[in-house]
Amino acid sequence: MKVFLFVAAEYETRKNSINQISLWDGIIPAKEYAEFSVHIKNKYSFTDQGNNLWGKEFNLTLFWQVLPKTGRLFADKIVMTRYCLPDKNQ
């Protein structure tokens, strides 16, 4: 069994109710590798299509998918709310 994890910043705009920016992902290949540091740097740049995030709230969401060798796929997430980037003019 493997576990695929990824962290995304999620936010709303006038055009879309959900926008996602992938910040980090990883694979836990086996149970003995299940420990990892929460003090990690993002793998991907924190950019959006425009200036939608400046001064706006967003959520950080940890998604995971359990990928068994056989059987049903299981997925879930934890949402951490109310993060905010500074206003662009500051």
CORFENGI-V217843 format. One line per field, one symbol per residue. burial: + if it has 16 or more other C-alpha atoms within 10 Angstrom, else -. A space follows every 10 residues. Layout:
BEGIN
burial = ???
END
This chain:
BEGIN
burial = --+-++++++ ++------++ +++++--+-- ---------- ---------- --+--+++++ +++++++--- ---------- ----------
END
